[in-house]
Amino acid sequence: MSENQVHDYVLSPDELKEIWAKYGKPGETAPGTKATKNVTIELNQILNLMKKPARKTLSQQRQVFRH
């Protein structure tokens, strides 16, 4: 099995500005366009849903009562 490797990259201020100009800074949906509060809330809701265990289907719930 291969081991997980971590690679660190050190960017100069000019390289960082170039990346930000191309892809946007953290918290932006596009370069120069800040993410709205709604986008942030929706992303958090999606992440929270992914963390929750899946709900049992109705047929699975009925099987519990049959036993």
ROPA-628315 format. One record per atom (N, C-alpha, C): residue number from 1; residue in three letters; atom name; x, y, z. Coordinates in steps of 0.02 Angstrom, whole numbers, plus 50000, padded with zeros to 5 digits. Example, Ala and Ser with C-alpha at 12.3 -4.5 7.8 and 13.67 -1.06 7.14 Angstrom:
2
+------+------+------+-------+-------+-------+
: fiza : tilo : gudo :     x :     y :     z :
+------+------+------+-------+-------+-------+
:    1 :  ALA :    N : 50660 : 49716 : 50390 :
:    1 :  ALA :   CA : 50615 : 49775 : 50390 :
:    1 :  ALA :    C : 50660 : 49835 : 50390 :
:    2 :  SER :    N : 50642 : 49888 : 50354 :
:    2 :  SER :   CA : 50684 : 49947 : 50357 :
:    2 :  SER :    C : 50645 : 50002 : 50394 :
+------+------+------+-------+-------+-------+
END
This chain:
67
+------+------+------+-------+-------+-------+
: fiza : tilo : gudo :     x :     y :     z :
+------+------+------+-------+-------+-------+
:    1 :  MET :    N : 50042 : 49942 : 50000 :
:    1 :  MET :   CA : 50000 : 50000 : 50000 :
:    1 :  MET :    C : 50045 : 50062 : 50000 :
:    2 :  SER :    N : 50027 : 50112 : 49962 :
:    2 :  SER :   CA : 50067 : 50172 : 49959 :
:    2 :  SER :    C : 50050 : 50218 : 50017 :
:    3 :  GLU :    N : 50099 : 50254 : 50040 :
:    3 :  GLU :   CA : 50089 : 50301 : 50094 :
:    3 :  GLU :    C : 50065 : 50368 : 50067 :
:    4 :  ASN :    N : 50026 : 50402 : 50107 :
:    4 :  ASN :   CA : 50004 : 50469 : 50088 :
:    4 :  ASN :    C : 50063 : 50517 : 50095 :
:    5 :  GLN :    N : 50073 : 50556 : 50044 :
:    5 :  GLN :   CA : 50128 : 50604 : 50045 :
:    5 :  GLN :    C : 50099 : 50674 : 50046 :
:    6 :  VAL :    N : 50132 : 50717 : 50083 :
:    6 :  VAL :   CA : 50112 : 50787 : 50086 :
:    6 :  VAL :    C : 50165 : 50828 : 50051 :
:    7 :  HIS :    N : 50143 : 50870 : 50006 :
:    7 :  HIS :   CA : 50189 : 50913 : 49970 :
:    7 :  HIS :    C : 50174 : 50985 : 49990 :
:    8 :  ASP :    N : 50225 : 51021 : 50011 :
:    8 :  ASP :   CA : 50218 : 51092 : 50029 :
:    8 :  ASP :    C : 50246 : 51133 : 49971 :
:    9 :  TYR :    N : 50210 : 51187 : 49956 :
:    9 :  TYR :   CA : 50232 : 51232 : 49904 :
:    9 :  TYR :    C : 50238 : 51301 : 49934 :
:   10 :  VAL :    N : 50294 : 51334 : 49921 :
:   10 :  VAL :   CA : 50304 : 51402 : 49945 :
:   10 :  VAL :    C : 50300 : 51447 : 49883 :
:   11 :  LEU :    N : 50251 : 51493 : 49885 :
:   11 :  LEU :   CA : 50242 : 51538 : 49829 :
:   11 :  LEU :    C : 50267 : 51608 : 49847 :
:   12 :  SER :    N : 50295 : 51641 : 49798 :
:   12 :  SER :   CA : 50315 : 51710 : 49808 :
:   12 :  SER :    C : 50252 : 51753 : 49805 :
:   13 :  PRO :    N : 50255 : 51813 : 49831 :
:   13 :  PRO :   CA : 50196 : 51857 : 49828 :
:   13 :  PRO :    C : 50172 : 51868 : 49756 :
:   14 :  ASP :    N : 50218 : 51872 : 49709 :
:   14 :  ASP :   CA : 50197 : 51882 : 49639 :
:   14 :  ASP :    C : 50161 : 51820 : 49611 :
:   15 :  GLU :    N : 50185 : 51760 : 49629 :
:   15 :  GLU :   CA : 50152 : 51699 : 49607 :
:   15 :  GLU :    C : 50082 : 51693 : 49637 :
:   16 :  LEU :    N : 50077 : 51713 : 49700 :
:   16 :  LEU :   CA : 50012 : 51710 : 49733 :
:   16 :  LEU :    C : 49963 : 51759 : 49701 :
:   17 :  LYS :    N : 49986 : 51819 : 49685 :
:   17 :  LYS :   CA : 49942 : 51868 : 49651 :
:   17 :  LYS :    C : 49920 : 51842 : 49582 :
:   18 :  GLU :    N : 49965 : 51808 : 49548 :
:   18 :  GLU :   CA : 49948 : 51780 : 49482 :
:   18 :  GLU :    C : 49894 : 51727 : 49488 :
:   19 :  ILE :    N : 49900 : 51684 : 49538 :
:   19 :  ILE :   CA : 49849 : 51631 : 49549 :
:   19 :  ILE :    C : 49783 : 51663 : 49569 :
:   20 :  TRP :    N : 49784 : 51713 : 49613 :
:   20 :  TRP :   CA : 49723 : 51746 : 49633 :
:   20 :  TRP :    C : 49690 : 51781 : 49574 :
:   21 :  ALA :    N : 49730 : 51810 : 49529 :
:   21 :  ALA :   CA : 49701 : 51844 : 49471 :
:   21 :  ALA :    C : 49668 : 51793 : 49424 :
:   22 :  LYS :    N : 49695 : 51734 : 49420 :
:   22 :  LYS :   CA : 49668 : 51683 : 49375 :
:   22 :  LYS :    C : 49608 : 51647 : 49404 :
:   23 :  TYR :    N : 49611 : 51628 : 49469 :
:   23 :  TYR :   CA : 49559 : 51586 : 49499 :
:   23 :  TYR :    C : 49517 : 51622 : 49552 :
:   24 :  GLY :    N : 49539 : 51679 : 49576 :
:   24 :  GLY :   CA : 49503 : 51715 : 49628 :
:   24 :  GLY :    C : 49532 : 51698 : 49697 :
:   25 :  LYS :    N : 49520 : 51743 : 49743 :
:   25 :  LYS :   CA : 49543 : 51732 : 49812 :
:   25 :  LYS :    C : 49494 : 51687 : 49849 :
:   26 :  PRO :    N : 49515 : 51660 : 49906 :
:   26 :  PRO :   CA : 49468 : 51620 : 49946 :
:   26 :  PRO :    C : 49407 : 51663 : 49964 :
:   27 :  GLY :    N : 49347 : 51634 : 49958 :
:   27 :  GLY :   CA : 49286 : 51670 : 49972 :
:   27 :  GLY :    C : 49257 : 51706 : 49913 :
:   28 :  GLU :    N : 49285 : 51695 : 49854 :
:   28 :  GLU :   CA : 49259 : 51726 : 49793 :
:   28 :  GLU :    C : 49233 : 51671 : 49747 :
:   29 :  THR :    N : 49178 : 51685 : 49712 :
:   29 :  THR :   CA : 49152 : 51637 : 49664 :
:   29 :  THR :    C : 49188 : 51644 : 49597 :
:   30 :  ALA :    N : 49216 : 51701 : 49585 :
:   30 :  ALA :   CA : 49256 : 51716 : 49525 :
:   30 :  ALA :    C : 49305 : 51772 : 49544 :
:   31 :  PRO :    N : 49357 : 51781 : 49505 :
:   31 :  PRO :   CA : 49404 : 51835 : 49522 :
:   31 :  PRO :    C : 49369 : 51902 : 49528 :
:   32 :  GLY :    N : 49374 : 51932 : 49587 :
:   32 :  GLY :   CA : 49344 : 51998 : 49599 :
:   32 :  GLY :    C : 49271 : 51996 : 49618 :
:   33 :  THR :    N : 49240 : 51936 : 49621 :
:   33 :  THR :   CA : 49169 : 51930 : 49637 :
:   33 :  THR :    C : 49162 : 51893 : 49703 :
:   34 :  LYS :    N : 49143 : 51928 : 49755 :
:   34 :  LYS :   CA : 49137 : 51897 : 49821 :
:   34 :  LYS :    C : 49076 : 51850 : 49821 :
:   35 :  ALA :    N : 49082 : 51796 : 49857 :
:   35 :  ALA :   CA : 49026 : 51749 : 49864 :
:   35 :  ALA :    C : 48972 : 51782 : 49907 :
:   36 :  THR :    N : 48910 : 51773 : 49886 :
:   36 :  THR :   CA : 48855 : 51801 : 49925 :
:   36 :  THR :    C : 48845 : 51760 : 49988 :
:   37 :  LYS :    N : 48810 : 51788 : 50035 :
:   37 :  LYS :   CA : 48796 : 51753 : 50097 :
:   37 :  LYS :    C : 48756 : 51690 : 50082 :
:   38 :  ASN :    N : 48710 : 51694 : 50034 :
:   38 :  ASN :   CA : 48668 : 51636 : 50017 :
:   38 :  ASN :    C : 48710 : 51578 : 49992 :
:   39 :  VAL :    N : 48761 : 51592 : 49952 :
:   39 :  VAL :   CA : 48804 : 51539 : 49926 :
:   39 :  VAL :    C : 48840 : 51505 : 49984 :
:   40 :  THR :    N : 48864 : 51544 : 50030 :
:   40 :  THR :   CA : 48900 : 51516 : 50088 :
:   40 :  THR :    C : 48853 : 51473 : 50130 :
:   41 :  ILE :    N : 48791 : 51497 : 50141 :
:   41 :  ILE :   CA : 48743 : 51459 : 50180 :
:   41 :  ILE :    C : 48726 : 51394 : 50145 :
:   42 :  GLU :    N : 48714 : 51397 : 50079 :
:   42 :  GLU :   CA : 48696 : 51336 : 50042 :
:   42 :  GLU :    C : 48753 : 51286 : 50043 :
:   43 :  LEU :    N : 48815 : 51308 : 50036 :
:   43 :  LEU :   CA : 48871 : 51262 : 50039 :
:   43 :  LEU :    C : 48876 : 51229 : 50107 :
:   44 :  ASN :    N : 48866 : 51268 : 50160 :
:   44 :  ASN :   CA : 48868 : 51239 : 50228 :
:   44 :  ASN :    C : 48812 : 51188 : 50237 :
:   45 :  GLN :    N : 48753 : 51202 : 50210 :
:   45 :  GLN :   CA : 48698 : 51155 : 50216 :
:   45 :  GLN :    C : 48714 : 51090 : 50180 :
:   46 :  ILE :    N : 48743 : 51094 : 50121 :
:   46 :  ILE :   CA : 48762 : 51035 : 50083 :
:   46 :  ILE :    C : 48814 : 50994 : 50122 :
:   47 :  LEU :    N : 48864 : 51028 : 50150 :
:   47 :  LEU :   CA : 48916 : 50994 : 50188 :
:   47 :  LEU :    C : 48887 : 50960 : 50249 :
:   48 :  ASN :    N : 48839 : 50993 : 50283 :
:   48 :  ASN :   CA : 48808 : 50962 : 50342 :
:   48 :  ASN :    C : 48767 : 50901 : 50322 :
:   49 :  LEU :    N : 48733 : 50903 : 50265 :
:   49 :  LEU :   CA : 48695 : 50845 : 50242 :
:   49 :  LEU :    C : 48741 : 50786 : 50227 :
:   50 :  MET :    N : 48800 : 50801 : 50202 :
:   50 :  MET :   CA : 48847 : 50748 : 50185 :
:   50 :  MET :    C : 48873 : 50714 : 50249 :
:   51 :  LYS :    N : 48876 : 50750 : 50304 :
:   51 :  LYS :   CA : 48902 : 50724 : 50367 :
:   51 :  LYS :    C : 48851 : 50678 : 50401 :
:   52 :  LYS :    N : 48786 : 50691 : 50391 :
:   52 :  LYS :   CA : 48734 : 50653 : 50425 :
:   52 :  LYS :    C : 48729 : 50583 : 50396 :
:   53 :  PRO :    N : 48716 : 50533 : 50439 :
:   53 :  PRO :   CA : 48706 : 50465 : 50413 :
:   53 :  PRO :    C : 48642 : 50462 : 50372 :
:   54 :  ALA :    N : 48640 : 50417 : 50324 :
:   54 :  ALA :   CA : 48582 : 50411 : 50281 :
:   54 :  ALA :    C : 48522 : 50388 : 50322 :
:   55 :  ARG :    N : 48463 : 50416 : 50306 :
:   55 :  ARG :   CA : 48402 : 50396 : 50340 :
:   55 :  ARG :    C : 48380 : 50328 : 50315 :
:   56 :  LYS :    N : 48348 : 50291 : 50359 :
:   56 :  LYS :   CA : 48323 : 50225 : 50339 :
:   56 :  LYS :    C : 48261 : 50235 : 50295 :
:   57 :  THR :    N : 48254 : 50191 : 50246 :
:   57 :  THR :   CA : 48195 : 50194 : 50204 :
:   57 :  THR :    C : 48136 : 50165 : 50242 :
:   58 :  LEU :    N : 48076 : 50176 : 50217 :
:   58 :  LEU :   CA : 48016 : 50153 : 50251 :
:   58 :  LEU :    C : 48017 : 50077 : 50258 :
:   59 :  SER :    N : 48040 : 50042 : 50206 :
:   59 :  SER :   CA : 48042 : 49968 : 50211 :
:   59 :  SER :    C : 48092 : 49945 : 50264 :
:   60 :  GLN :    N : 48147 : 49980 : 50271 :
:   60 :  GLN :   CA : 48195 : 49962 : 50323 :
:   60 :  GLN :    C : 48166 : 49975 : 50393 :
:   61 :  GLN :    N : 48128 : 50029 : 50400 :
:   61 :  GLN :   CA : 48096 : 50043 : 50464 :
:   61 :  GLN :    C : 48044 : 49990 : 50482 :
:   62 :  ARG :    N : 48007 : 49966 : 50432 :
:   62 :  ARG :   CA : 47956 : 49915 : 50444 :
:   62 :  ARG :    C : 47987 : 49850 : 50465 :
:   63 :  GLN :    N : 48046 : 49833 : 50438 :
:   63 :  GLN :   CA : 48079 : 49771 : 50456 :
:   63 :  GLN :    C : 48098 : 49770 : 50530 :
:   64 :  VAL :    N : 48114 : 49827 : 50557 :
:   64 :  VAL :   CA : 48132 : 49831 : 50628 :
:   64 :  VAL :    C : 48072 : 49812 : 50671 :
:   65 :  PHE :    N : 48012 : 49834 : 50651 :
:   65 :  PHE :   CA : 47953 : 49821 : 50690 :
:   65 :  PHE :    C : 47929 : 49749 : 50682 :
:   66 :  ARG :    N : 47946 : 49716 : 50628 :
:   66 :  ARG :   CA : 47923 : 49647 : 50615 :
:   66 :  ARG :    C : 47960 : 49597 : 50660 :
:   67 :  HIS :    N : 48020 : 49614 : 50681 :
:   67 :  HIS :   CA : 48060 : 49566 : 50720 :
:   67 :  HIS :    C : 48044 : 49568 : 50792 :
+------+------+------+-------+-------+-------+
END
